[in-house]
Amino acid sequence: MHRFDSRTSVNPQQVEMLCDLERWADALPLVSRLLASEPENEVAWCLLAQCQLGLGHFESALSAAGRAAALAPDSEWPHRLVSFAATSLGQHADAVRAAREAVRLDPEAWQTQARLAAAAVRQQAGQSRLDRLTQPTRDEAAGAADRALALAPDEPQVQLIYGTVAASQGQRAIAERAYRAALQLDPQNSGAHHLLAALQLRRRTGPVGLAEAATGFATALTADPTAQVSRHSLELTLRVFLARAAYGLFATAYLSLVFAIRSAPWSRAIPLLLLTLPALFVIAFVRRLSPQLRSFLRQLLSRGSTAVAVGLELFGAGLMSVGVFAGQSVRPGLAVAAATSCLLARLVLFLGTRRLLRSRAQSRH
C-alpha cells in the first residue's frame, strides 16, 4: 500500500480510522488536504471515493475511483470502488466490468468476488425475465457468490450477498438461511434485517407475515436510521396491510348487497358476521406490532392520502353496520354506498403506493 508523505500535516492513520468508523463527513476534509499535498496518491483517491460513496455523492465517487484506477491500474481496490459507484448510479454493465477487473487482479480476495456477485445480481434485476435466464451474469453471480462464501464464510456481507443471489434465483430457503447466518454474525446488521423482512414479505402475505415483515423493516431502521430503503419498505408494508383491509371490506360490502335485497332476519345477521372477517384481519396484524410500530402506523394513518383512504374505509364499515338495522327499502342503497366507499379507499391506496414505489426507485439511482 502506498505510504503517505510523513511531511503532510494530516495523519493518514486518522483518516483511515474515520473511514473504518464510517465517519465520512469528518474524513472528507482530511482526505482533501492529503490530496492537496499528494495529488498522485492513489490510496488517498480511494479514500476520497469511499467518503463520497458514504455520503451518497456517487458521481464524485466514480470520478475519484476512476482517478485512483488510472494511477494504480494493477490494484484491485480502485476497480472495486468504480464498481460500487457505477452500481449506485444504475450503470450496471460498467459495474460488472469493473468488478471483473478487480477479480482478475485479485481472485483470492473475498471482497472482489463479493463485489462481482453483487454487481451481477443488480444487473440481473434490471433485465427482462427472458434476459435473466439467458445472460451469463446469472451464472457469474452464483459462481462469484459461491467463491466469496468459500473464502470468507464468517463475513456478514458475504452471507448477505450469497443470500441475495440465491433469492434472485428463487432459492428462498437458502436465502433465508444466509440472512439468518449474517444476523448471527452481526445481530445489528441493518441490511440483514431488511433483506430477511423483504423475503418474508414475499413468502407470507397474511396478517402475521405482514406484521413480521413490518417488524423486520423497523428493526433495520433502528439499526441504521439513515436506511431510507427500510423506511420506504416499512411504509409500503403498512400500506399493503391497509389495502388488504380495504379489499376485505369491499368484498364484505359487495356480499352485503346480495343479502340486502332479502327481507328474512338471517339476511341482516350474515353481513354483520362477514364484517368480523376484515376486523379480525386488522386485529391479528395490529396485536403483533410493537408499541413503536403502532405509533408509526398511527402517524401514517393521520396524514395525506392514507388518512383519506382510512376515512373511506371507516365510512364504508359504518354504512354496513347501519344497514344491519336500517329499513328494508334503504338497505340496498347503503350496501352500494359502502362498496363504493371501500373501492375508492382501495384506489386511493393504490395511487399512493405507486408514488411511494416511484420515489423508492429514484432513491436507488
Secondary structure, 3 states (H helix, E strand, C coil): CCCCCCCCCCCHHHHHHHHHCCCHHHHHHHHHHHHHHCCCCHHHHHHHHHHHHHCCCHHHHHHHHHHHHHHCCCCHHHHHHHHHHHHHCCCHHHHHHHHHHHHHHCCCCHHHHHHHHHHHHHHHHCCCHHHHHHCCHHHHHHHHHHHHHHHCCCCHHHHHHHHHHHHHCCCHHHHHHHHHHHHHHCCCCHHHHHHHHHHHHHHCCCHHHHHHHHHHHHHHHHHCCCCHHHHHHHHHHHHHHHHHHHHHHHHHHHHHHHHHCCCCCHHHHHHHHHHHHHHHHHHHHHCCCCHHHHHHHHHHHCCHHHHHHHHHHHHHHHHHHHHHHCCCCCHHHHHHHHHHHHHHHHHHHHHHHHHHHHHHHHHHC
